[in-house]
Amino acid sequence: MSLDVTPELLETAHRGEVDDDAFVECIRTSLPYAWEMISGLVARLQVDGGDFADNLTPPPDEQSRGQLLRVLASDAMRGSLERYFGVKLAFQNCHRVAVFPDGYSAAYRNFVTAREQILNQSPELRDC
């Protein structure tokens, strides 16, 4: 299961739309490693500036890796986090998460190319 959904949030979903704040809180509490990774990158981007902030350190274990994969593979989760933080998320391999101020920059467009994906490959990441 991807998320630890409270009975209250589940009931809200049965009644209609779930607002972003409630969904983001569910993501934060369910996927703490992914939350810390993304919120830390957002903070770094805000403090350091630049075209983007990214992570190059592999997750410490498979549970953490799974959290990143789940949060970034879900359109709903990814979109909610992008709206919440006001950034565009990008992802390569099993751990290279990047945050961009927007999805229209040259840096973002370059990061998501096939060329950059290929250049980011290495034998130790083969089965990540």
C-alpha positions, 0 to 999 in steps of 0.5 A: 500500500502506498499511503496510510490513509486515515478513516477520516480521509477515506470518508472524505474521499467517499463524499467527494474531492480531497483537498491538496492540504489533506492529501499532502499531509497524508503523503508527509506522514505516509512517506517520510523519507520521500517527504524529507528528500523533496522538502529538503531539496525545495529548501535548498533551492530557495536558499541557494537559488540556481536553476535546480536542486537535486539529490545524488545520494542513493536511499539508505535502504529499499523502503526509502527507495520505494517511497521515492518511487511511489511518490514520483510515479503517482500523478496525483501525489507528484502533482499535489507536491508540485502545487504545494511546494510551487516547483516542478519535480523531475526524476532519474533512476531510483534516487536522482530527484530534482526540483525546478522553479518551473517546468519551462526552464532550459535546465528542466527541459534538458534534465528530462531528455533521453540524453541526460537519462543515459548520461546519468546511468552507471553499473551500480544503479542497474538494479535500483 
